């Protein structure tokens, strides 16, 4: 089963995203900040890191950078209202990361996750 680590500081959005992904058959572990998510990814493997960019304690780009250093095969998707930040080459975001801009429909999220995991 594909395991997804979800890092999103908006509590309501995090719950909606986790529920939609779980309903699509994914095992989801979620956190409200990048630092807690990073600590977890150091302990066990995940297939996909799904993260907001702007979060307390550790932003999503730093989280993705550190997580892919631990596991180069980890797939990364940013969910953000600030897509230009993730696409900025100076951000040091993982080069193969996908960006899904807010707002989006939950079915679009599931579709994009399926595409990324199938690639």
N, C-alpha and C positions, 0 to 999 in steps of 0.2 A: 504494500500500500504506500502511496506517495504521502510523505509527511511534510506539512507546511508549518513554518514558523512565521507567525504574524506579529508584526510590531506596529502598533497604531495607538497614539495617545488619546484619541477621542473615544471615550468608553462606549457610547452608543454605536458609533460606526464600527468599532472593533467587534462588538457582539453581532451586528448584522453580517459583517464579512465572514466571521467564523461560522455562523449558522449556515450561511449560503454555501460555503465550501464543505462543511460537514454534510449537508444535504446532498451535495454532489459526490459524496463518497470519500472525501479526503480526511485524513487525521490532522487536526489543527491544534497547535499549541500557541496561545497568544499572550502578549505582554503589552504593557502600556508605555514602555520606554525602551530605548535601544540598549542600554547597559544590561538590563535584566535579560533581554533577548540574547545578547551576546554571551552572557554567562551560561545560558541554557544550551546554546549551540556549541559551546566548548565541551559540553557533557555528553551530547548524543547527536547522531547524524539526522539531517533533514534533507529533503529533496529540493525544496523551494523556500527562499526567504522572500516574504511579501511584506514590504515595509513602507511606511510613510517616510518622508524626508525630514520634515521639521518635527522633532520630538525632544523632550527633555533628557538630560543626562548624556545621551549620545545620539547624534542625528543618524538618519537612515543611511546616508552615504558612508559615513564612518563605519557603521554597523556592517554594511554590505562589504566594504573593503576588508575589514578584519575577518568577517565570516568566510569570504572567498580565499583569504590567505590560509585559513584552517582547512577548507575544503574547496579546492579549485573547481570541482564538478558541481558545486551548489549553484542552482539557477536563482536569479534575482529578478524581482519585479518591484518597481517603485509605484506606489499609489500616492498621488500628490496633486495639489493645485498649483505646484510650482515646477512644471515639467522642464522649463528652461534651465533650472538649477541642475537637475540630474543629467541633462544632456551637455552641459558645459564641460569641455575636456579638462579644464583645470580642477574640476571637482574630484577627480580620481575615482569616480564611480566605476564599477566593473564594466568593461567594454561591451559585454553581451547582455547587459541588463535591459529589461523591458520597462517601459514607462506607461502607466495607465493614468490618465489625467482625470481628476475629480471635476465635476460630478460624473458618475458613471452608473449604469444599471448593474444590479447584482448578476444578471445573466451574462452581461458583457465581461465582468470579472471572471466568472467561471469559464467562459469561452476562451479568454486570453490565458488563463492558467492552464487549461487543457492544451492549448497550442504550444505554450512554452515547454510544458512537460513532455510533449510528443516530439519536440525538436531534437 
